[in-house]
């Protein structure tokens, strides 16, 4: 159970965020309890970053994520067709504000299955092995519960062992049929804890994103200032 008071104290004291280019083992001392990776909701303003993340996936990773080796044009159509007003997308950003992991929680449009949703996830090759897929799954499950979803589906290729491992770890029942596998997880109803925890995670993700954005703007401004100073020095040398 998280402690909101301790969290507010850590924010006020300017404690560093663990979700960056370093692994959790490097960001958090072994003697301390693990800190949640900052995850934020994605909206239409993040479409370009979503596109860049998916286009950076290799051919095999695209095959595992979409069930076929999606080309650039097909990925473009996928991004253009995202329904941010209906579905929910979550992302993890590094300190350069590059999207390094994302999840898509697609809610069913079938009137006979309104309490169902499907989960999909992708993680950049450089960010593997840090548990980001599992963290995104936990975040999506929490949100799905709060939205009244009682049955969560995961459709994956049988060879996508990483995705199936996440599903099994979350308690999903996996059924294999040829080259494909279907996992489903029954979710408990939302409660006070799930709603407060989801709110806390969302605020943590937003705070982390804004801090990284400010740091990026500062680095860009500093680089521009250094470039101007170097130009002045070069001009002086030419005059001499």
N, C-alpha and C positions, 0 to 999 in steps of 0.2 A: 504494500500500500504506500502510495507516495505521500509526502508531507508538504502541503502547500506552503506552510510557514517557512520551512527550510528552503524551499525553492525560491520564494520571494527574497529571502535573505541572500541567496547565492546570486540572484540577478542584480540585486542592489549593490552587492560588493564587487560586481564585474567579473565573476568567476568565468574562466574560459569555457567555450562550448566544446563538447567531445566530438561532435559530428564534423569532421574535417577530413583532410587528406590522410591523416594518421589513423591507425587502427585503434580499436577500443582498448586493447591491451596497453598501447602506448599512451593513450589519452587519460586513462583512469588507473590510478595505482592499484595494485593487486589487493591491498588490504581494505580497499573501500568497496562498497556495493556498486555494481554497474549502473551507469547513468543512461537513461533512455536516449537513443539517437534522435536528434531533432528532425521531425518529419512535418512537412506542411502540405496543405491542400493546394492543388494546382488549378489555375483558371485559364481562360482564353489568353491572358497576357503571357502565359508561359508556353504557348503553342510552338514558338520558334525553338525554345530550349528542348521541348519534347521531341520535335522533329530532329534536332541535332543529335540528341541522345540515341534515338532509334537508328538513324542513318549511320552512326558510328559503330553499331553492332556488326560483327562479322557475319558471313553468310550462314554459318552453322548456328550462331546465336539467334539470328532472325528465324531460322527454321524451327528452333525450339520454342521461340516466343509466339510465333503466329501459326505454327503447324505446317508451314511451307516456307521456302526460301524467298521471302518477300523482296522484291526489287525496290529501288528508290521511289519509283512512281507509285507503287502499291503502298509503301509506307506514307508517302505524301497524302494519298487518298484517305488512309486510316486517320492521320492527324487532322485533316480537314473535316472528317466526319465525326470527330469527337463531340459528344453531347455533354458539355460541362454543366448544363442546366438540369440534366437528368442523372448522369452518372457521377462518380466521385473518383478523382485522381489524386494520388499522393506522390511526393517526391523527396529525395534527399539530395542536397546540394553540397559541393565542396566549397572551399574558401574563395574560389574564383567564380562562384555562382554557376558552375557547370552542373547540369543535372546528371548525377552518376547512378541513380537508381529510381525507378518509378513503378507504381502499381496502378492498375485500372480496375475499379470496382464497378461492373456494369449491372445495372438493375434490370430485371426482367420486364419486358413490355407485354408479355402474354397475360391477358386478363385472368387466366386460370392459374397463374403462378406469380401473383403479385408480391409474395413474400420470399422470392428467390433472387439471387444475384450470382454473378460469376466473377472470379478473381483471376487476374493475369499480372505478371511481374517481369521486369527486366533489370539487369544490373550490368553496368559497364565492366569490361574486362579488367580494368585497372582497380576496380573496387570490390573484386570478388574475395570471398573468404572472411568477410567482416560481419556476416550475419544480417546484412541489409535486407535480403529477401524475407527472412523470418520476421524482422521488425516491421516491414511493410505489411506482411500478412496479418500480424497482430493488430496493427493500426486499422487495417481494412475490416477485420472481424469486429473490432470495437465499434466502428462506424456503422457497419451493417446491422449489428444488434440494435443500436440506437435508432436506426431507420425502420425497424420492424421486420427485418429479414430473419427468417427462421431456418432457411436452407441455403448454404453457400456451395457453389459448384466450382470445381477446378478441372478444366479440360486440358490435358497435356499428352505429349507423345510418351510412350513407354520408356524411351531412352532419356527422357528429361528427368534424370534421377534427382537433381537438385530441387526441382519443383515438387516432385512426389515426396521427397524427404521433408520438405516444409509442410506439405499437406498432412503427412502421417504424424509429424511432431505436433501439429495443431489438433490432432485427434480425428482427422478425417478418415472416412472409409474409402479405400481405393479399389476400383474394379478395373482390371486390365482386359482389353479385347483387341487382340492382334497388336498392331503397332501403336495403338492409342490407349489411354487410360482416363478414367473418369473418377474424380474424387468428390465426395460430398460431405459436408459437415453441418450437423444440426446445431443451431445457435440458441442459447437461452435467451429469454426476454431481457430487454434493457432494464437496468435498475439505477439507483442513485449513484452507485460507484462507477458504473460504466459511463454514465453521462458526465460526471465530474472528471473522471480520468481522461475522457476524450477531449474535454475542454482544455485541460491542463496540457495535453500533448499538442493540441493545435496552437495554443499560446506560446509554448516552448518553441515550436517550429517557426512561427512567425517572428518571434524575437531573434532567434538564431539567424534567420534569413536577412532581417533588417540590419543586424550587426555586421554580417558579412558584406552586405551591399554598401554600408557606410565605409567599411575598411577598404573595399575595392575602389570606391570613389576617391578616398584619400590617397591610395597608392597611385591611381591614375593622375591625380593632381600633382603629386610629388614628382612623378616621372616627367610630366609636362614642364614643371618648374626647373628640373634638372636639365631638360633639353634646351630651355630658354637660356639658362645660365651658360651652358656649353656653347650655344650660338654666340652669346656676347663675348665669351673668351676667344672664340675663333675669330670674331670680327676685330677684336683688339690686336690679336697676333698678326692679322693681315695688315692692319694699319701700321704697325711697327715695322 
